[in-house]
Amino acid sequence: METGNVTTPFGRRPMTLGMLANQVMAGEIKSDQSVDKWKLFRALCEAKPLLGIGDRALAVLNALLSFYPKNELAQENGLIVFPSNIQLSLRTHGMAEQTVRRHLAALVEAGLLLRKDSPNGKRYVRRDRAGEVDEAFGFSLAPLLARAEEIEQLAAEVMAERLHVQRLRERITLCRRDIAKLIEAAVEEDIPGDWQGLYREFRDLIEGLPRSPTTAQLELLLDELTGLRTDILNQLEIRVKSTKQRGNADYIERHIQNSNPDSISELEPRFEPKQGAIAEQDNDRGAVTPEKGRGETAHPHGQKTEEEQSRRPGVRNDGGGLKSFPLGLVLQACPEILTYGRDGVIRNWRDLMAAAVIVRSMLGVSPSAYEEAANVMGPENAATVMACILERGGHINSAGGYLRGLTRRTEKGEFAIGPMLMALLRANAPAGRKVG
């Protein structure tokens, strides 16, 4: 059995304060403390960048753990393993003995192993008459048990950072696609503007990114691309609005103009028409303004009334009979969606819909599923439902399947957003987060 006494290394290997600190820490292990050795090893594999060890050192540690007879590392089972370098070489698939020794030293240096050297430096075990281990000399796994919680925390940090980088790369990819296609559309439509200069700026940003960028560099690139995309969109929107105003002059005598400048026609996201589906002739015609009732329509281009348009197959703008809720209430109930707004703020329905499109991609919801939800529920309600799905992400296995299910229920008149929002509002009430 281990005595817990401080031991010094054999031969010319020096004793260091780090070794002493590791031995003191190992001596503080609680008697009932235990951990699954393979679960801990998987956490080590995740946390290796923060622990300063490489793949081959982990291969040697894996071989050492295979010599430990139990699956649970525990003080009562003993924590010393004593294989020879030849045995370790065999279990590391023929790794040279010199290499094995070098990586054993690296594991000791990283504070993951302790040497318990015998008087002659050999590794062996002394047993009593009953065959139980009386004393063993070799490598102690006690630091792994003592640092188990720390290792798992480091592994969680590495995984969270990796997920953050993955999301940054996804958002950068979306921005790149948006910018390239918006500039291409502007050039094809012969819209005035310095599109060549904007494209050069876009390419300079992309090509200035290192081959292996840091998280900070990715965040900076995303901010710059988002700003560039906003500038391009602003120029295109000015052009679209001026074109609409010119077009309205031909119909001013026959159609009522919409006095509400914040019509939902400017807020609803545009979807690509699928093959076999009926494409909308004009973007968001006959939309209901968010401030007015559902019976009141806006028709800035001389389009058909809402009643006439609702007869068109493949298009629904009645929100599936769902009740709409104030934007402030939605954001209080679903504060996580604020992260995906511009500068972490959502000021209007348009911002919420843009954030919902980003969340849709992040959660793996197909464009067709979201488009169908927007057609059935209405664009505002579809964005609200995406915010609710994001808020409850840990409880939903398939966001796309869940959204399609809610869409089906909406068609049957079996779904209401109110209970979902109220439940989230109660759940988030203690946080006291303010709406942007």
N, C-alpha and C positions, 0 to 999 in steps of 0.2 A: 504493500500500500504506500501511497505518497505521504511523506512526512510533512511537506509544506515548507521545509527549510530552504534557505537560499543556497544555490549551488553555483559554482564558478566553472567556466569551460576548461576542457582538457587541453594540454599542450600549449602552443604559442598563441592560441586565440585569447585576446584580451577581454577582461570584464569591463562592461560599460555601465553608465548610469541608466541607460535605456533598458538594458537587460535586467538590472535590479528593479526598475519600476515595473516591468512586465511581470517579474516574479512576485512582487508585492501585490499587484493587481490580481494575479492568479490565486494568491493565497486568501483573497477576500471572497471567493466564490461561496455562495450559500449551499448548504448541504442538500437542499431539495431542488436546486436549480438544474435544469436539463434542457436540451434542445435537440431536435432532429438533425443529425449531421449532414444529410444530403440536402435538406431544405436550407441549412446554413451555407452549404457549399454553393448552391445556386445563387444565394444572395451575394456571396463573395464574388462570383463570376460577374454579377451586375455591378458591384461596387469597385471592381479592380482599378478603374482609372483614378479613384480617390484614395486607394490604398497603396498605389505605387508598385503593383505587381503585374507580371505579364502572364500570357497564356501558358508558358512552359512551367512557370513556378506553380500555377494552379494545377497543372497535370501532375506534378510531384506531390502536391498536397492531396489531390484526389487519391493517389496511390497510398499515401500515409493513412488516409481515412479508411481505405479498404482493409487495412490491417487491424482497425479497431473492431472488436467482435460484436458490439451492440450498435443498433441504429440510433439510440439516444446517447448523446454525450452527457455524462453525469459523473459527479465526484465519487459516488458510491461504486461505480463500475471501474474506477481507475482511469486515468487519462494519459498513460504512457504507452506509446507504441515503439517497438524496437526492431524493425526490419533492417537487414543489412543493405548496403548499397547495391549489391547484386540483385537482391529481391526487388528493390525499388526500380532498378533498371528494367527488370522483366515486366513489371506492372506499368511502366511508362512506355511500353512498346519499344524497348531496346534503346532508350536514351543512354548516352555515354555516362559512365560513372562520374567523370569529372564534371559533366554538365549537371548531374543530379546533385552533387555536392555544392555546386555554385548556386543552384536554385534553393537548396535547403538553407544556405546562408542568407539568401534574399528573404525567405519567409521568416527567419529569425529576426533579421534586421527590420522587417515590416511589423514586428510585434505579433505575428500570428502563430508562432511556435516558440517553445522554450527548450533549450538543451538541458538534459539531465545526464551529464557524462559520468561514466564509471571511473574508478581509479586508473584503469589502463586505457580509457577512451573507447572501449568496445561497448556494443549494445547487447544487452542480455537481460534475463529475468531470473530472479531467485524465488523459488516456491517453497511453501511449507509442506509438512507431511501430508496434509489433506489435499495437496495439489493447488491450493489457492496462491495467488501472487503475493509474495511477501515484500519484494522490492524489485523495481524494474529500472533499467537505465536505457535511455534512448531520447525520444522527442516527446515532450508534453504538449497535449492539445488543450491544456487549460486556458491559454489566451483566447482561443476560439470561443470557449464557453463563457469566459468573462466578458468578452466584447460582442456577444451575440446580438444584443439589442442595438449597439452602435452600428454593427455591420448591416443589419436589416434597415436601419434608418438611412445609412449611406446608399444602400441599394435603391430605396424608395426615392431618394433625391436624384439619383442618376436616371431612373425611369421617368420621373416627372420632367426632368430637363430634356430627355429624349423626346417625350411627347410634345413638349413645348416647341422644340425645334421642328418636329414634324408638322405641327400646326402652322408655324411660321412659314415653312416651305410651301405648304398648301396654299396659304393666303397670297404668298408671293407669286405662285404659279397662276392663281386667278387674276391677280393684278396685271401680270405680264400678258395674259391672254386678252384681257379687257382692253388694255392700252393698244396692243398691236391691231386688234380688230376694229377698234374705234377710229384709229388713224387711217386704216385701210378704207373704212366706210366713208370717212371725210374726204379722202382723195378721190374715191370713185364717184362721189356725189358732187365733186368739184366745189366744195365749200371753202370759202376764203379763209386763209390762216397759214401760219408758218408750220405746216405739218412736217416738212422735212427737218426743220430745226427741232421740233418736238421728238421726232423719231430718233434723231442723233442723240438727244439728251437721254432718251429711253435706253438706247444701246450703250451709252457710256455708263449708265447706272448698272446695267446687267454685267457688262464686261469688266467693270471695276471690282466685282466681287471676287475674293480669293477662291482658290480651288477648294479649300477646307475652311469655310468661314466660321467665325465664332458666333455665339448667340447674339451678342451685341451688334455685330455687323449685319446679321440677318434682320434684326429689329430695325436698325437704321435704314436698310434698303427697303423694307416694307413701308416705313413712314414716307420715304421719298417717292416710292412708286404710287402709294395711295394719294399723295398730294398731286403728282403728275396726272393721275387718272381723273382726279377731281377737276383740275384745270381743263382737261380735254372735254369732260362732260359739260362743264359750264359753257364752253364755246359752242358745243353742239346744241345745247338746250336753248341758248340765245338764238341760234339759227332756226331751230324748230319753232320757237315761239313767234319769231318774226314771220315765218312762213305761214303759220296758222292765222296770224292777224291779217295778212294779205288775203288769205283764202276766205276769211269771214266777211270781207267787204262785199262779196258777190251774193251773200245770203242774208244780209242784215235786215232786209225788208220782210223776209219770210220766216225767220226763226227768232225765238227769244234768246237773248244773250245771258250768259251765266255771270251774275255779279260777284260770285264767290271765287277769289283768286286761288284758293287752296283746294280746288276740286280734286277728288280722288283720282281723276284721270292723270294727274301729274305724279301721283304717289304709287300707283299700281305697277308692279314689275312686269316687264314684257317677257313672254315666253315664245320660243320657237315653235311654230305649228308642226305637229307631227304628220307623217305620211298617212293619208286617208282621213285626216281631221279637217274641219272647215276653219280656215284661218280667218282671223278678224280683219275686216276691211280697213278699219282705222283703229289706232291704238286707244283702247279704253273709252269707246263711245258710249254715251248714255250712262256714265257712272253716276252714282249717288254721292253727293257731297257729304263729308263726314259731319258737318254741323246741322244738316237739314234732315228731314224725315225721308223714309224710303220711297214715299210716293212722289217726291219732288226731284226732278231730273235737271241735268245741265247738258246743253247741246251746243257747244261753241262752234261746231263746224257744220251746222245744218243737218246733223244726223237724226235718226229716228228717235222717237220717244222711247222711254224705258219699256213701256208696255209692248210697243211694236218690236223692240229689239229682243225682248225675252222670248219671242216666238221663234227666233232664229235657232236652229239646231246646233248643238255643240257649245253654246255660250250661255252662261248663267251669271247674272250680276246681282241676284237678290240675296246673296249670302246664305242660301239654303234655309232661310227662315231663322238664322241664328241672330241673337241679340248682340249688338256691338257694345263694347265697354270703353270708357275713357282711357286714353293713352297713359295717363298718370297712374291709374289703377293697375293697368297691365304691367307697368314697369316696377311698381311696388311689389306685385306678386311674383314677378320674374326678373329679379335684379341681375341674374347672370348674363342676360342678353346685352346689358350695358357694355360689357367687355368688348363686344363686337361692333359697337357703334363707332362713329368717327370720333377720335380722341377720347373714347370711353364715354361718350355722351349721346343720348338719343333725344332729339328735340321735337320731332314730329313723326307722323306715320310713315313718311318716306324713309326716314332714317331707320325706323323699325323694320320696314320691308327689306331694305338693303342688308341690314344685319341678319334678318331671317334667311336670306339667300346664302350668306356665308355660313351660317349655322347648318343649313340644309346640307351643304357640301361636306362640312366637317363631320356631321353625324352619319353620312353615307346615304342620305335620302335622295333618291333619283329625281332628276328634273321633272320627269313625267308625273311622279307621285305628288310633287309639290304643285305642279301646274293644275292637276286634277283637283287638289284640295282648294286652290285659289278660285277655280271656276265654280266649285260646288258651295264653298263656304263664303266666298268673297275674299279679296286680297288682304284686307285688314284682319279678318278673323283667321285666315291661314297663317299670317305672320304671328298673330297672338298664340295660336296653337303651337307653332314652332318654338316660340319662347317658353311655353309651358313644357314642351318635350325636353328642351335643353335643361330646364330647371330640375326635371325629374329623371335626368339622363341615367343616374345610377340604378334606377328601378326599371328601365326599359331595355330589353335585349335588342330589339330591332326597331329603330326609330322609323324607318321607311314603312315597315309592316304596320306599326302602330298608327302612323298617319293615314295610311290607306284604310285601316279599320274605322278610324274616326270619320273619314270621308264617306264611307258606306253608311255609317250610322246617321250622319247628317242628311244624306239623301232620303233615309227612311223617317226622318224627323225624330230620331232617338237620342240625339246628342245635343248638349248645351254646354257652352263654355263657362257659364257662371259658376257652377260648383267646383270646377277645376281651378279657376282663379281664386275663389274664396279659400279653398284648402291650401293653396300655395301662399296666399296672403297671410293666413293664420300661422303657417309654418315659418315664414320669414319675418313675422312681426317683431320678435325680440332683437333681430339684427339692427333694425332702425336705419337701414340704408336709405339714402335720399334718391329721389328720382332725378335723372339728368334732364 
